[in-house]
Amino acid sequence: MTMLVATPADPPPDIRANLPARAGSAVLPVSVAILEDETHVRRSMESAIHADAGLSLAFSAQNVKEAKQLALTHAAQVYLVDLGLPDADGREFIRWIAANQPGASSMVVTVFGDDEHIVSSFAAGAVGYLLKDAPPAEIAQRIAELVAGGSPISPSVARRMLQHFMPGRNAGAPTPSQLASPSHGELVSLSEREHEVLRLIEKGLTYDEIAQALGITWHTVTGYLRRVYKKLEVRSRGEAVFEARQRGWL
Amino acid sequence: MALRGWKYDLNRFAGVTVLLLCLLWCHSATAADQPDQPNSQPFVSIQTVELSGPSVPGTGRVLELPVHEHRSERKLIELKAVARFEVPQAMASSENALYLQILHDGGVFTLNGVEVGNIPTADEKKTVRFIRPFLFPLPAGLLRAGSNTLERRWSVRENQILVPRMYVGQADFLSQRFERHFFWQNTMAQVSSVIAAVIALIRLGLFVLNSKARAYFWIGISATGWGLLNIAYFLPPVPVALFPYWHLLLYMGISAMPIGGWIFVVMDCGAHKPWFQKVCLGWAGLFCTIYWLNYLLTGQTLLPLVTPVWHMGLSVLGFYAIWVLIQTVRARRQPRHVAFLVIAVSAIVTGTIDVALMSGHQLLGFGGYTLQTVAPLWFIVVCMILVTDFSKSIQAQQAHQRELATKLDAQRQEIERLHAFERQVQQKQAAAHERARIMQDMHDGLGSQLVSSLAMAQGGELTPQQIYDLLRSCIDDLRLAIDTSTDSRDSLALALGNLRFRMEPRLKAAGIALKWNTQGLADDLPLPVEQQLPLLRVVQETITNTLKHAQAKTLSVSVASSNAELSIDISDDGSGFDVKTASQTATGKGLNGLNKRARSLGAALHIHSSASGTQVRLLLPLPLAPPG
């Protein structure tokens, strides 16, 4: 498998510069905010955060409006966001965080973890996801992984992302040349390595196994994935702009 | 004739052009036939000759021109004709010429003892038979005012003695006449022969290419006939031995030209008359037979009585064609049939004039054969029809192509519509199939699980942990269904990956290390989605069992496929259980469920458990992969 040999010409960006220090190893715990309208689920998540010494609860909100207000005064490092909220879609809050608090990370909380919801959330700016029924230990583990570099995605989500970047995926979508304006440049299509990492996740490999297969570190793997998420976001923003222009909104 | 409703298409245009040409033609042909007016013309028309020679009945008789005598025997004889005529003073001084209107047998011409013309005549080796006018310029001063003597000496082998009309006078004037006459009699014959030969080639060629085009065949016959007839103008003199054949060829040509024409015209009118063809061919064949028999019996190549009757017969056959044409013109009013009618009538009239001329009765001032004037017209019309037929067939072909294109387009649209319909039906079927599958899943999985959980909850025999476990397994099952329902093309490897992704954190939290090996699983395993779900349930339930009961340190899942079967091996190093007891108790429902699912898949399930761990092995025979 020659394709799995690491290529030093394509080093991963140092994404950790934007992230807070790893949970457990730093003095301060990671601050987490919860946006969830179902009381029992919210309480279960709150207790999971309280139970872990490396995590602290910044705030807990039930709707987007409240969350935005609280985020201004009690900014968190990690936001756990439900999608179906009473006043707005959770993705709107994810976008808002991505725009206003670039240093923070958003995680989607879903019932089924189906790729449709996840990929659209990643396109809005989320970088990880949690299943609603995850046991407390798993919630803490996922947050720790996220802070350390990346929380894993399922093979189905990886596949959906690959499909999203497939050339000619949608006839109505802008062509790469239309998107390749100086502002986002090469960010709109996947590099060979990013593509490869997604392919291996699709096959059911864990990050450690991928790192081993490609001869790179765990952090490099998650770094590639972060770049994929960023491209997804840029691309979806480009598509939104393109569509707005098409419809004469801009 | 009503001109109303005629369209200006090519066919009509051609027809009208032909009619105009006919009129022009007739006018210009008859212009050559202005009657003589001796008093005002600058020439003398010689009226009589004294004919003498051996075996000429009544030798030394004075005969009126033109002479047309028959004799009974057929041998080479020498003849002499002497004409004496008066010339006015005025004419003698000018430049003069001798003009012979039509000369058949050649000869030596002397005027006042001086030879003025020498045309080949028959001798021991050859027979001569011209059908053309001649003009001899006269040396200055040869023509005297007052009495002059013109003498012709020639030989004949035929049983016919012919002396043409002869004119002496102003060279300018007579040469004009000669030119005109020569043009209509010879040049036109040659031109029309060439046209006829081309038409014959084209028409017969078309007939060869398309044997259904019988009308073309008859046009070809007519044109060939005309070409043969005109050999007479190209081939004199003829060797004696070949002369009978030459004559036969001539007669065949004379028959073929009108017969081919009549049959074509009748066919072109749309009348299918086999009897008419038979009569025409019979008439021509009869004459040729009589000619040949007569030649064999008597050695004569001329049939003084039979020939005119035969010629008239050809005209009579033409009356039938004319009758058919008149009916067609009245019914269809097409210019081509009008043109045919005009030509047919002209042909019969000129043919009759020519037969009279052959019998020594000159009906027109014009002393030559007149059919020559009609024949080129006939072939020009034929050419026009060839062109119109061709353009019509091209038009028809184009129309046909357009029609085909339209039909093809309609068919394509129909096919597209059917395809769309088929896709719709397929989508509906797929949706119905998917719905049925989901219902079955709900029935087998989540539904039955919820029902049994409900029953257990009702009995009040569940601890909170058991309720938690039951609900969790319900959610797991639901996730499994969702994972496999997204895309029916999803491979088993992907579904197993999703399962691993979901279960691994839970195992980790329980302190169980997962060894996962799907390297031996083919990417393109031909396993339908209906079979994937029960298979994944077996895997998920086995993992859940280990999580709940085994107190294991490691769990190993290994999936591999060959061409023949798929194998799944799940083993743990837990405390194990008694398989026999477990399958008989209520809590052993899980094991029974596994067996049930394996059975529905057609798979073999082997469960082995001991104090050192549990091994579950599922073997599923695979359908044969399609070749290629």
Interface residues (C-beta under 8 A of the other chain):
Chain A: F112 G113 D114 D115 L131 D133 A134 P135 A137 E138 Q141 R142 P152 S154 P155 S156 R159 I201 E202 K203 G204 L205 T206
Chain B: R472 I475 L478 R479 I482 D483 T486 D490 A493 L494 L496 G497 N498 R500 F501 R502 E504 P505 R506 K508 A509 W516 T518
